[in-house]
Amino acid sequence: MTKPKHYVAILLGLSASAGVAQAQTGGNPGEGLTLAQQVCAECHATVAQQNRSPNPRAPRFADLAAAPGMTSAALMVALTTPHAGMPMFTLTGKERDDIIAYILSLR
């Protein structure tokens, strides 16, 4: 018989998977590009044709999209967790979803 702890782990895994799947399909890449050019382009190369980011320490969006294992969940963490060199922006959930959809569209 499966222990109750295993049921909890299975439910948590399914919930996380459903959340990731929903986030991957929820944004508008076109609106994400527009917003990225307004908010992110000062530091990041936001379009695939840019060879370098204005800030050499800021990754190009195309490189983020191509990173092994890159997911919408990983990008969500990057957009909502303070880290060295990145200013914290106040983005709505829709804005985050749009930027994430745009970055993933660069694959």
N, C-alpha and C positions, 0 to 999 in steps of 0.2 A: 504494500500500500504506500502511496506517495505521501510524504509528510506535508503538513499545512504550509511550511516554509517554502516548499517547492511551488505550491500554487501561487503564493505571493510573488515569487521571483518570475514565474511565467506571466502573470498578469502585468507586472511592471514592465517586462520586456515587450509584451504586446502593446501596451500603452505607449511606450517610447517609440516603437516602430510606427504606430499609427500617427503619432505627432510628427515624426520626420516625414512621412509620406505626405501628410497634409501640407506641411511647410514647403515641400518641394514643388507643389503644384499651385500654391496660393498667390504668388506674386505676378506682377506685370513687368516683364523685362524692359519694355519701352519706357515705362515710367521710372523704372530703376535706373536706366541710363541717364535720363534727364536729371534725376535727383543726384546721382553719383557725380555728374559733371558740375552740379552746383555745390555739393557738399564735400566731395572726396578728391576732386581733381587737383586741388592745391598741393596735395602730397602724393597721390597715387596716379599711375597711368591707368585711366579708366577705359580706354578703348584698345582693342587688340593691336592696332597699327602702331601704337606708341612703343618704342623700344626701351624706354627708361621712364621711371617715375620721376617727377620733379624733386621729390625727396628720395635720395638714394637708399634710405633705410625702409622706405614704404614699398611693399611688394606691388608689382603690376597686377591688375585684376585678372588678366589672362593667366598669369602664373598661379594665382590663387585657385582659379577654376581648374587648372591642370594638375594641381597638387594631388598626389596619390591619396585616396580615401577622403577627398574633400566632399563634404555633405552640407546640406542646408543647416543641419544642427550645428556643425562646426562653425559655419559662418555666423549663425545666430549668436553663438558664444562670443566670437570675435567682436561682434557689433554691440554687445551688451556688457562686456567685461572690461574694466579699465586695464590697460597694459601700457608698458613704457612707450613713450613717443606718440601715442594715439590719443587725441582729445576725445572726451566723451561727448557725444551728440545726443540730443533728446529727439529720438525718432519715434514715430508712431509704429504700431505693429505692422500696419500696411506698408509704410515706408521701408521698414526692415525687410519685409517679404519681397517688395519690389526690387530692392538692391540685391538681395540674395538671388532672386530669379534672374536678374541681369548678369551677375557674376557667373552663375552656373550656365548661362546661355553661351558663354565664351568658350565652352569646351569644344 
